[in-house]
Amino acid sequence: MPTALTNRAPQDLAAVLSTLIAVDWPTMWSPPRPGEQLTSWCARYGWTPQPSDRELAVAAADGARFSFYATPGGTWAPVTLISHVAWEIEADAPAENNAVLAHAAQVWPDFLNAARGVLGEPAWSGAWNSPGFPGFPDTAHAYWPTPDFRMREQDPHRMAYWRPADPTLPTLVLTVNVAFTASRPQEPGGAGLTLSVFSPSAGHENNDGS
């Protein structure tokens, strides 16, 4: 039977989003360095900092975790991506891979509806092979797969995104990512549902040509 690694519920994602839409976004892209200022900054949102030398992670009181990623090749800031894993499962054996995919497909609508309840309708939502799958953000390709990779790996397996009318606010992306493909059927795989928050500097979406 597949093993749940992160087993948070859709309502937990709704709570995460409700917190995020109320934060002081300019400070998210340039958080304070470790010390009293960082501790005080995190306390505004009920977070506990868990910094390393290169990047920041924070933990919320309800167990939610957020990772802050700087510009590729940089350290700490400016942050271009904030990531939160809402749900994650892995197979214990290759024979369970289909069950992993089925479970991911089962939970996706509930998490998507939870996000809709906070953010409204997404600008786009669909599967890895849906027409018009957006290739975005322009300057965040270190985090975003190419069309060839997506079609080959079926990853992201599901995606929805929200782009606010205010260009100073971030783009929010909800994905189901898979950690195995038809090219490696002999390996046990996994799937995770991730919320990615891209800074305004990460660019704008474009159709990737698929």
Secondary structure, 3 states (H helix, E strand, C coil): CCEEEEECCHHHHHHHHHHHCCCCHHHHCCCCCCCHHHHHHHHCCCEEECCCCCCEEEEECCCCEEEEEECCCCCCCCEEEEEEEEEEEECCCHHHHHHHHHHHHHHHHHHHHHHHHHHCCCCEEEECCCCCCEECCCCCCCCCCCHHHHHHHCCCCEEEEECCCCCCCCEEEEEEEECCCCCCCCCCCEEEEEEEEECHHHCCCEECCC
